[in-house]
Amino acid sequence: MRHHGNPTHHPLTRRLLLGAVPALALGPLLARSLPPARAEEAVVARIQSMDGSAAVIRGELRIDAVPGLPLTLLDVIITAGASRLELLFVDGSTVIIGPEARLSLDAFEIDGGSGQRENGAITIMNGAVRAVVEPGLGENFTIRGQSAVASVRGTEYAVIEEENRTSVLVLDGEVAVLDPDAGWTVTLGSGDGVDVPHEPPPGETEEPPPVNRWGQARIDQVLALTRRPVG
């Protein structure tokens, strides 16, 4: 599968993201105003709503997350405990970020003729996210975890990055999940979930993990983590 991304962004490997990234405490800001935007810093999303507190890391700056804040490529978003944040992308897609999460905005391009998304990519390093993806020009919206990449054209799904696995749950539509190291791909339909360990058990090969129908209790847990903020 072809991956789209910012030319300076390294492809996901287990060496690159080995181990879960701990949530960062939200301390004093290094800056309280946005830096002047450079030509390449086109706005790709905005913070639509939020509960609790979060921060945006932009280069060496740490910026308070507030509703309406514009986001650009390579921004890193960190949420505190009991906090949630909803992003609205320029194509109408939304991503809800759960508590104690950390993710980066890696790529986002819009076709000038049709106005549809050509590619979009985010990396989740810790926590849970739920995406409602508007149709684009092909299977071109990806969420990268430590041990799996979930790619869609338009659907609703969640990706959960834990200490020892990356999990994907499809709430509506169809999602292709692949392991870029092992080279396998599995397809999930509505209600399907998959757990991809960061490392296979000793002595076992990196075969595709089983696709299962998740129980309602586990689905409810994911929905609670990624429920839409009210603020």
N, C-alpha and C positions, 0 to 999 in steps of 0.2 A: 504494500500500500504506500502511496506517495504521501510524504509529510510536508506540510507547508509551515513556514515559520520565518521569523526575522533572520536575516543572513548572519547576524552575530550570535544567534542563540544556538547552543550546542544541542545535538539530538539527545534524547533521554536515554541514559544507560543506568544500570544498577550501580555502577561505580560513581556516577555523577550524583545520585540521590540516595546513597546507601544509608539506611537508618531513618527513622521518622524525625522530622524537624520539630523540636519543642516549641510550644506557643511562646511568643515574646511578651513580656510585660509591657504594658503601654505606659511609658514614662514621659518625661518632659519632651516637648517637641524640639527638634533642631531648627525648625523653621515654622513660621505661622502664616506664611503667605506663599502662594504658588510661584515657582520660578518663571521667568519669561519663557514662553514656548518657542522652541526652535522649529524650523520649517518641517523637520521630519516627525515632530511630535503632534501628529494629528490626533484629535480626540476620537477614541474608538468606543467609549462607553461613559456612562455617568452613574453616580450612586443615586438610585431611585428612592430607596428608603432604608432605614436602619433602626435597630434596637441595640442599646448598650453603647459600646465604644469600639473603635477600630482605627487603624492607621494605614497610611499609604506611604510606602518607601519609594522615592523617586531619586535615583542616583544616591547622593549623600544626604538627601533631605528626608525628614520624617514629617508627614503632614497629617493633621487631624482629619479623619473621615467625617464628612457631613453630607446630608442629602443635597444633590445638585452638583457635587464636586466632579469635574471632568477628569477622565482617566486616559492615559496614553500608553503606548506600547512599552513593555518592560517594567511598568509599575508593578510593585509587589504589595499585596493587600493582606493585612493581619487583623484578625478579630480577637477580642478578649473573651474571657469566659462569660457564658450567658448572653452573648451578643450575636446578632445576625445582621446581614447586610445584603441588599438586593442591587444587582447591577443591571442597567438597561443598555444594551449595545445599540449601535447606530442602525442595525438592520432590524431591530425590534426584538431580538432574542434577549432572554433574561437569565441571569445566574444568581441563585441565592446561596450565600456562603454561611455555613453554620459556625457555632462557637469554636474558639481556639483553633482557628484554621489559618493557613498561610498559602497563598497562591500567587502566581504571576501571570500577567497578560503578555503572551508571546507573539501573537500574530493576529492581524485582522485587516482584511482588504475587501473593498466593495467594487463590483464591476460598474464602471462609469456609464455604460449603456443601459443595462437592465436595472441597476440599483440593487441587485442581489449580492449576497456575500460570495466572494471568491474563495476565501479561506479564513479560518479563525482557529486559534489554539490557545489554551491556557494550561498551566501545570499546577496541580495541587500537591503540595508538599506535606500537608498535615490537615486533618479535619474532613469535613463533608461539604459537598456542593450539590445543588440540584439545578439542572439547566432545562429551560424550555426554549428549544432552538427553532427559529423560523427557517423555512426551506431556503436552501442556497443552490449554487450551481454545482451540484454533485455532493458526494459524501465528504464534506470539507470542514466540519466543526469538530475539533478534537479536544478531549480533556486527557491530559497525561498524568498518570500516577507513577509510583516508583516501579511497579512491576507490570503495568498494563496501560494501553492506550485505547480509549473509547472514541469512536469516530461515527458521526451521523450526518445526514443531510437536513433532517428536521424532525424533532421528536422531543419527548420529555424523559429525562433519565437522571440518575444520581451516581456520583462517584465518591467513595469513602476511602480515605487514605489512613490506615492504622499502622501500628508499630511493625507488624509482620506480614501485612497483606494489603492489596488494593482490591476493593470490591466495587462492582457495578450493578445497579438495579435499573431496569427499564420500566417506566411507568406508562408510557404510551409510544407506539411506533416500533422501530427496529434499530438496533445498535450493533456495530461491528466492534468486537473487542480483540485486541491483539497484544502479544508479547513481543516487543521489538528485539529482544535477545534470543528467545527460543524460536521465533519465526512462525508461530501458529496464529490462527485467527478463528474465533467462534462468533456466531451470530445469535443475538438475544432478541426475543420478541417481548411484547407487553407482559409484565408479571414475572419475567425471567431475571435471575440474578446469577452472578458468578464471583467466586473468591479466588484471587490469584496470589499465591504466596510470593513473598519477596525472594525467597530461596527455596528450591525443592528439598524435600526430606533427603537425608543422606542415603546415597545409593540409588535414588530414583532419578529418572530422566525428566526433562522439562516437557511433559506432555500437556496438552490442553486440559484445563480443569473442567469438571462437570458443570453443565448449565442446569440450574435447578429453579423450581418455582418456590419463591421465598414465602414463608409463612406470614400471616397478617401481622403478628406481633413484631417481627423484624422490619416489615415495611413501615409500620406505624412509628417505629423508633427512628427510621431514616427521615420520615416526613416531619417528625417532631423536631429533629435537629435542623431541618432545612425549611421550616415553615416561614411563610412570608412575613417580614417585619411589619409592625403596625405604625412605626414612627416615620 
